[in-house]
Amino acid sequence: MFAVEIGEKMVKTYIIFILLAVIALSVQPIFAQEFNKNIIGYFTSWSVYVRDYHVPDIPADKINYINYAFANIDNINGIIMLGDPYADIDKWYPGDSWDPDSLRGSFHRLQILKDEYPHVKTFISIGGWTWSTYFSNIALTEDSRATFAASCVDFIQEYEFDGVDIDWEYPVSGGLSTNIYRPEDKVNFTLLLAEMRSQLDQAGDYLLTIAAPASSIIQDNLEIDLIHQYLDWINVMTYDFHGPWGDPLADPVTHFNTPLYVASDDPLVEPYHSDFNLSAAIQGYLEEGVPLEKLNPGLAFYGRGYSGVPDINNGLYQSYWGPANVGTWENGVFDYWDLEQNYINTNGYTSYWNDETKTPWVYNSNTQTMISYDNPLSIEEKGDYINSMNLGGAMFWEFSGDKYSELLETIYETLIDTSGTAVNYELIACNLMLSNYPNPFNPNTKISFSLQNNSNVELSIYNIKGQKVKQLISDQLSAGQHSVIWDGRDSLGKPVSSGIYFYKMKTGDFREVRKMVLLK
C-alpha cells in the first residue's frame, strides 16, 4: 500500500512538472517571423546617453537586422577596436553581472535581444563619417588587409555578431578633410572586401555589407561592378543629398534632404539636379550590374534645417545663412519624434508637400527657418518604390530618431507583406482616372476612380503630417467605375480641421497620391 501511494505521488508529481514546463514554454515570447524584405536599422552607441534610448527599446518585431554604430580602427595595429568601450561592453543593466570577466553594455543587450527574437541578426558597423580616417591604411597592402579582416572575424566571434558592415566614408575623396586618401583607394577597397569575404567564409556563416554613397560623384570612386560579388547586400545612404553646408554647386539654396525623385523646378546644375535623389542613386548601382535584391535604399528618421531663409516659395529653393539655430541635439538636425511634437504645423511652422519628389518640408516665416524631413506618407512612398523595383529592402538611420516607431511602423507595414512584383505604372495610371470633386470642398467630396480588372483596393486619407486620418476602402472591387464620399471626418467620426489633405490609393503594387483642400 505504501509503495502504491509513493508511486502515485511520483506520477502526479511528474505530470505536474510536465504541465508546468509546457506552461512555461507557452508564455515565453517567441518571435520567429519571416521577412520577405530587409529592414535594417542602425543603433548608435551614443543613444544610451542623453538620448536615453537603449537596445531593449528596439521594436525587434519590426526589423530583421541591426547595424551597431560604430567600431573604430586602431591605426597602430591595423585592427578593429571598440568605439565606446563603456557603452559597448561595460554599461550595467539590471540582471548584468559585476564580475570583471562578464560582458555588459549594449553588446550583451543585443545578445539577449537575439535570444528573444531569433529572426534578428546583428552587424558591427565600422567607421562612419567620423571614424573613416584610417581605412586607406588598412586597405593598402595584402598584409594590412589580412590583418584587419582577421581582427574583424575575432571581434564578431567574441561578441556574437552575425556580420560586418563596412562604412568607409569615402575611398579616394569626399569625406572629412582629416581622412587619409589615396588614388588607389578605389582598387584597394575592392581588395579589402575580397579579403573580408574570404576570411568570413572560412570562419563560418557570416554576413558582409557596406554603407555606400548615394552621390553619383562619389560612386565613381568605387568599383561597383566588382565589389557586389563579395557582399550580401549594399545599404545605399540615400539621405543627406542636401543640407545647410554652403557648397556653391550642391547646396546654394534650401533643398530636400531625401527626395525620392527629381523635381522639374529644381534650380541646381547637373549632376545635382538629376542625380541627387533616391531613385537616381539606386539606378546608378543597377547600371553597374548590382542585382536588385542586393540594394537597400536608406531612410532618414531625421530632418535638416536651414536658417535665414526668406519668405519666398514657402522657404523652398531659397538662400540661407547656415544650419537652423535650433535642433534636437545639435543645431540644424531634428529627430522625427521632435519634429512631430514641436515643428510640424505647430509653433509657427507650416508643413508643405512636393508631389514630384514625394517629400514634405516645414517653414516658419517668423524665424525664417526651413526644415526638410520625411513623414509617414513620404516613407510609405519610398517603401512603395522599393516594392515596385523589387529591391532587397530598406535601411534607416537611426532608431532613436523615431523613438515612438511611427516611421518604422510605416515602412514595416509597407514592405513586409508584399511581393515586390513590378507593374506597368503608366498603363495603370492612364486607366485609373483617380480624382475628387469638388476640390476645394466643404463638407464633402467624392473620390472617383476606374479599375481595369477586379482588384484589391485600399483608399486612405492622410493629413499634412503624413498621418493616416481614415481608411475609406479596403476591399476587393470589381472592374469598372467606383466612387466614395469623404465627409471630412476621421476614423473616430470627429470632424477634422480645414487644410490640405491627401488621398492615397493602392491597387496591387500601384500607388497614387492626390491632394485636396478642405475649407471651412
C-alpha positions in Angstrom: 0.0 0.0 0.0 2.8 2.4 0.9 4.7 1.6 -2.3 1.5 2.2 -4.3 1.0 5.6 -2.7 4.6 6.6 -3.3 4.2 5.5 -7.0 1.0 7.5 -7.4 2.6 10.6 -5.8 5.6 10.3 -8.1 3.4 10.0 -11.2 1.3 13.0 -10.1 4.5 15.0 -9.4 5.9 14.1 -12.8 2.6 15.1 -14.5 2.6 18.4 -12.7 6.2 19.0 -13.6 5.5 18.4 -17.3 2.4 20.7 -17.2 4.4 23.4 -15.6 7.2 23.1 -18.2 4.6 23.3 -21.0 3.0 26.3 -19.5 6.4 28.0 -19.0 7.3 27.4 -22.6 3.9 28.6 -23.8 4.3 32.0 -22.2 7.8 32.6 -23.5 7.8 35.3 -26.1 8.8 33.6 -29.3 9.3 35.9 -32.3 10.5 33.9 -35.3 8.6 35.6 -38.1 9.7 35.5 -41.7 10.6 38.7 -43.5 10.4 38.9 -47.3 12.3 42.2 -47.3 15.3 43.5 -45.3 14.5 46.1 -42.7 17.9 47.2 -41.3 18.2 49.8 -38.5 21.3 51.5 -37.2 21.6 51.6 -33.4 24.2 54.2 -32.3 26.4 53.6 -29.3 25.8 57.2 -28.1 22.0 56.7 -27.9 22.4 55.4 -24.4 23.4 58.7 -23.0 21.3 61.9 -23.3 19.0 60.3 -25.9 18.2 57.6 -23.3 17.4 55.0 -26.0 18.7 51.5 -25.3 18.8 48.2 -27.1 15.7 46.8 -25.2 13.8 49.8 -26.7 14.3 48.5 -30.2 11.0 47.2 -31.7 12.6 44.0 -32.8 9.4 42.5 -34.2 9.6 45.2 -36.9 13.1 44.7 -38.1 15.4 41.8 -39.0 18.8 43.3 -38.9 20.6 45.7 -36.5 23.8 47.6 -37.5 25.6 48.7 -34.4 27.4 52.0 -35.0 30.3 52.2 -34.7 33.5 50.3 -34.1 36.7 52.2 -34.8 40.1 51.4 -36.4 43.3 51.0 -34.4 45.8 52.6 -36.8 48.8 51.4 -34.8 48.0 47.7 -35.0 45.7 47.9 -38.1 42.8 46.2 -36.4 39.2 46.8 -35.4 38.7 48.4 -32.0 35.8 49.2 -29.7 34.3 52.6 -30.5 32.9 53.4 -27.0 34.1 50.7 -24.5 31.7 51.8 -21.8 28.5 51.9 -23.9 29.6 48.8 -25.9 30.6 46.3 -23.2 30.6 47.9 -19.7 27.4 49.8 -19.0 25.4 48.0 -16.4 21.8 47.0 -16.9 19.5 45.1 -14.5 20.5 41.5 -14.4 24.1 42.1 -15.5 27.0 40.6 -13.5 29.6 42.8 -12.0 32.2 40.0 -12.5 35.2 41.6 -14.2 35.1 39.0 -17.0 31.3 39.4 -17.6 30.0 41.1 -20.7 27.7 44.0 -20.1 26.7 47.1 -22.1 24.8 47.2 -25.4 26.7 44.2 -26.8 25.2 42.0 -24.1 21.8 43.5 -24.6 22.0 42.6 -28.3 22.7 39.0 -27.4 19.7 38.9 -25.1 17.5 40.5 -27.7 18.5 37.9 -30.3 17.6 35.1 -27.8 14.1 36.6 -27.6 13.9 37.4 -31.3 15.7 34.6 -33.2 14.9 36.2 -36.6 17.1 39.2 -35.8 20.8 39.3 -36.8 23.3 41.9 -35.8 26.2 43.6 -37.6 29.1 45.6 -36.2 29.4 48.7 -38.4 32.9 50.0 -38.7 33.9 53.6 -39.4 31.1 56.0 -40.3 31.6 59.7 -41.1 33.8 60.4 -38.1 35.9 57.2 -37.9 36.9 56.6 -41.6 40.2 58.2 -41.0 42.4 55.1 -41.4 40.6 52.9 -43.8 43.0 53.9 -46.6 45.9 52.5 -44.4 44.3 49.2 -43.5 43.3 48.6 -47.2 46.7 49.5 -48.5 48.6 46.2 -48.7 47.9 42.5 -48.8 49.2 42.1 -45.2 47.2 45.1 -43.9 44.0 43.8 -45.4 44.6 40.3 -44.0 45.4 41.6 -40.5 42.3 43.8 -40.4 40.0 41.1 -41.7 41.3 38.6 -39.2 40.7 41.1 -36.4 37.1 41.5 -37.6 36.5 37.8 -37.5 37.8 37.6 -34.0 35.7 40.6 -32.9 32.4 39.2 -34.2 33.1 35.8 -32.8 33.9 37.2 -29.4 30.8 39.4 -29.2 28.5 37.2 -31.2 27.7 39.4 -34.1 26.4 37.9 -37.3 28.3 40.0 -39.7 30.4 43.1 -40.6 29.2 46.3 -42.1 32.0 48.4 -43.6 31.1 52.1 -43.6 34.1 53.8 -45.3 33.2 57.4 -46.0 34.8 57.5 -48.5 37.6 56.0 -50.7 39.6 58.5 -52.7 37.8 61.6 -51.6 34.5 63.0 -50.3 34.7 62.5 -46.5 36.3 64.6 -43.7 39.4 66.6 -44.6 41.3 64.8 -41.9 40.8 61.4 -43.5 43.7 59.7 -45.3 43.1 59.5 -49.0 44.9 57.7 -51.8 44.1 57.4 -55.5 44.5 53.7 -55.2 41.7 53.5 -52.6 39.3 52.6 -55.3 41.1 49.4 -56.2 42.1 48.7 -52.6 38.6 48.9 -51.3 37.6 46.0 -53.7 40.6 44.0 -52.5 39.7 44.7 -48.8 36.2 43.4 -49.4 37.5 40.3 -51.2 39.8 39.5 -48.2 37.0 40.2 -45.7 34.7 37.8 -47.7 37.3 35.1 -47.8 38.1 35.2 -44.1 34.4 35.4 -43.0 33.5 32.4 -45.2 36.4 30.4 -43.7 35.2 31.3 -40.2 31.5 30.4 -40.7 28.2 31.6 -42.0 28.8 35.4 -41.6 27.4 38.3 -43.5 29.3 41.2 -45.1 27.7 44.5 -46.2 28.7 48.1 -46.8 27.2 51.5 -46.4 27.6 53.0 -49.8 27.4 56.5 -51.2 24.3 57.9 -52.9 26.1 60.7 -54.8 26.9 59.8 -58.4 30.2 61.8 -57.9 31.4 59.5 -55.1 30.0 56.4 -56.7 32.7 56.9 -59.3 35.3 56.2 -56.7 34.1 52.6 -56.2 34.4 49.6 -58.4 30.7 48.9 -58.1 30.7 46.3 -60.8 33.3 44.2 -58.9 32.5 44.7 -55.2 28.9 43.5 -55.2 30.1 39.9 -55.7 31.7 39.9 -52.3 28.7 41.5 -50.5 25.5 40.1 -49.2 23.9 43.5 -49.9 24.6 47.2 -50.2 23.0 49.8 -48.0 22.8 52.9 -50.1 22.9 56.1 -47.9 20.1 57.9 -49.8 19.8 60.8 -47.5 21.8 64.0 -46.9 21.6 64.7 -50.6 21.3 68.3 -49.5 21.9 70.3 -46.3 22.9 73.7 -44.9 26.6 73.2 -45.8 27.1 76.1 -48.2 28.5 74.3 -51.2 28.1 76.7 -54.1 27.1 73.9 -56.5 25.4 71.2 -54.4 23.8 73.4 -51.7 23.5 77.0 -52.8 19.8 77.0 -51.7 17.4 75.2 -49.4 16.5 71.8 -50.6 15.3 68.3 -49.8 17.3 66.0 -47.5 15.9 62.8 -49.0 14.0 63.4 -52.3 12.6 60.2 -53.9 12.6 61.6 -57.4 13.8 64.7 -59.3 11.8 67.9 -59.2 11.3 69.6 -62.5 11.8 73.1 -60.9 15.0 72.1 -59.1 17.3 75.0 -59.8 20.6 73.2 -59.4 23.1 72.5 -62.1 23.9 68.9 -63.2 24.6 66.4 -61.8 22.9 67.7 -58.7 19.7 68.5 -60.5 19.0 65.0 -61.8 21.2 62.6 -59.8 20.7 63.7 -56.2 17.6 61.7 -55.4 16.9 58.2 -54.2 15.7 56.7 -57.4 18.7 58.1 -59.4 21.1 56.8 -56.8 19.7 53.3 -57.0 19.7 53.4 -60.8 23.5 54.2 -60.6 24.1 50.9 -58.9 21.8 48.9 -61.2 23.6 50.2 -64.2 26.8 48.8 -62.8 25.2 45.3 -62.6 24.3 45.1 -58.9 21.3 42.7 -58.5 18.1 44.3 -57.4 17.9 42.1 -54.3 21.3 43.4 -53.1 20.2 47.0 -52.8 18.7 48.6 -49.8 17.9 52.4 -50.0 18.5 54.3 -46.8 15.7 56.2 -45.0 16.3 59.2 -42.8 14.5 59.3 -39.4 15.6 62.9 -39.0 15.4 66.2 -40.8 17.8 69.0 -41.7 17.1 72.7 -41.1 18.2 76.0 -42.6 18.3 79.5 -41.0 17.9 82.9 -42.5 15.6 81.7 -45.2 13.5 84.5 -46.9 9.7 84.1 -47.0 9.6 83.2 -50.7 8.1 79.9 -52.2 7.4 78.8 -48.6 11.1 78.7 -48.0 12.0 76.1 -50.7 14.9 76.7 -53.1 15.9 79.9 -51.3 19.2 81.3 -50.0 20.1 80.7 -46.3 22.6 81.7 -43.7 23.6 78.3 -42.4 22.1 75.5 -40.2 19.0 76.2 -38.3 19.6 77.9 -34.9 17.7 75.1 -33.2 17.7 71.3 -33.3 17.0 68.2 -31.2 20.6 67.5 -30.1 22.6 69.8 -32.4 21.6 72.9 -34.4 20.1 72.0 -37.8 19.4 68.4 -37.1 15.9 67.2 -35.9 14.8 63.8 -34.8 11.5 62.8 -36.3 9.7 62.5 -33.0 10.8 66.1 -32.1 9.6 67.4 -35.5 6.2 65.7 -34.9 5.8 67.2 -31.4 7.3 70.6 -31.9 7.5 71.7 -35.6 5.0 70.1 -37.9 2.1 72.5 -38.1 2.8 73.9 -34.7 4.8 76.8 -33.1 4.5 78.9 -36.2 5.7 76.2 -38.7 3.6 75.2 -41.6 4.0 71.9 -43.5 4.2 71.6 -47.3 4.4 68.7 -49.7 6.2 68.4 -53.0 4.4 65.9 -55.2 7.3 65.3 -57.6 9.9 64.5 -55.0 7.3 62.9 -52.7 8.7 64.7 -49.7 7.5 67.3 -47.1 9.1 70.3 -45.5 8.1 72.9 -42.9 8.7 76.6 -43.0 8.4 79.3 -40.3 8.3 82.8 -41.8 8.8 84.4 -38.4 12.1 82.6 -37.6 13.0 82.2 -41.3 13.6 78.5 -40.7 13.1 75.8 -43.3 13.3 72.1 -42.4 13.3 69.2 -44.8 12.3 65.8 -43.4 10.4 62.6 -44.0 6.9 61.8 -42.6 4.9 58.6 -42.7 3.5 59.4 -46.2 6.9 60.0 -47.7 8.3 56.9 -46.0 5.4 54.9 -47.5 6.2 56.4 -50.9 9.8 55.2 -50.6 8.5 51.8 -49.5 6.3 51.6 -52.5 9.2 52.4 -54.7 11.2 49.6 -53.1 8.4 47.1 -53.7 7.8 48.2 -57.3 11.5 47.8 -58.1 11.7 44.5 -56.2 14.7 45.8 -54.2 16.1 43.9 -51.2 14.5 46.2 -48.6 15.3 49.3 -46.6 17.9 50.6 -44.2 17.4 53.5 -41.9 19.4 55.9 -39.7 18.6 55.5 -36.8 16.4 54.0 -34.1 16.4 56.8 -31.6 15.3 59.5 -34.1 12.0 57.7 -34.4 11.7 56.6 -30.7 8.0 56.1 -30.9 8.4 54.0 -34.1 5.9 55.9 -36.3 8.2 55.8 -39.3 9.4 52.3 -38.6 5.9 51.0 -38.3 5.1 52.6 -41.7 8.0 51.0 -43.6 7.3 47.7 -41.9 3.6 47.7 -42.9 4.6 48.8 -46.5 7.3 46.2 -47.1 6.6 43.1 -45.0 3.5 41.7 -46.8 4.4 42.5 -50.4 6.0 40.5 -53.1 7.5 43.5 -54.9 6.3 42.4 -58.4 7.0 45.1 -61.0 4.0 46.5 -62.8 3.2 48.8 -65.7 2.6 52.0 -63.8 1.9 54.1 -66.9 -0.8 51.7 -68.1 -2.5 51.6 -64.7 -2.2 55.4 -64.1 -3.7 56.0 -67.5 -6.8 53.9 -66.8 -7.2 54.7 -63.1 -8.6 58.2 -63.5 -8.3 58.9 -59.8 -9.8 62.3 -58.9 -12.0 64.1 -56.4 -14.8 66.7 -56.8 -15.3 69.3 -55.6 -11.8 70.4 -54.7 -11.5 72.5 -52.5 -14.6 71.2 -50.7 -16.8 71.7 -47.7 -18.0 69.5 -46.1 -18.0 66.5 -48.5 -16.0 65.5 -51.6 -16.5 62.5 -53.9 -13.4 60.4 -54.8 -13.8 58.6 -58.1 -11.6 56.0 -59.9 -11.8 53.3 -62.6 -10.4 49.8 -62.4 -9.5 47.8 -65.5 -9.7 44.5 -63.6 -11.1 43.1 -60.4 -8.6 44.3 -57.8 -7.9 44.6 -54.1 -8.2 48.3 -53.3 -7.1 50.5 -50.4 -8.1 54.1 -50.3 -7.0 56.2 -47.3 -6.9 59.9 -46.2 -3.7 61.4 -44.8 -3.2 64.8 -43.2 -0.4 67.2 -43.9 1.8 65.5 -41.3 1.6 62.3 -43.3 -0.6 60.6 -40.6 -3.4 58.4 -41.7 -6.8 60.1 -40.9 -9.2 57.5 -42.2 -9.4 54.4 -44.4 -12.2 54.7 -46.8 -11.9 51.5 -48.7 -10.1 48.2 -48.0 -11.9 45.6 -50.2 -11.9 43.5 -53.4 -13.6 45.6 -56.0 -14.9 44.6 -59.5 -13.7 46.2 -62.7 -15.4 49.5 -63.6 -16.2 52.9 -62.2 -16.2 53.4 -58.4 -16.6 56.4 -56.1 -16.7 57.0 -52.3 -17.7 60.1 -50.3 -15.4 61.5 -47.7 -17.3 63.7 -45.2 -14.3 65.4 -43.6 -14.3 63.2 -40.5 -11.6 61.0 -39.1 -11.7 57.3 -38.2 -13.4 58.2 -34.9 -16.1 60.2 -36.6 -14.8 63.5 -35.5 -14.6 66.5 -37.9 -11.1 67.3 -39.0 -9.8 70.9 -39.3 -9.5 72.8 -42.5 -6.3 72.4 -44.5 -4.5 70.2 -47.0 -5.2 66.5 -47.1 -4.0 63.7 -49.3 -5.9 60.6 -50.5 -3.8 57.6 -51.5 -5.0 54.6 -53.5 -3.3 51.2 -53.6 -4.3 48.5 -56.0 -1.9 45.6 -56.5 1.5 47.2 -56.5 0.3 50.5 -57.9 0.2 53.6 -55.6 -1.1 57.0 -56.4 -1.5 60.1 -54.2 -3.6 63.2 -54.9 -4.0 66.4 -52.9 -7.2 68.1 -51.8 -8.2 71.1 -49.7 -10.9 71.2 -47.0 -12.2 74.7 -46.4 -14.4 75.7 -43.5 
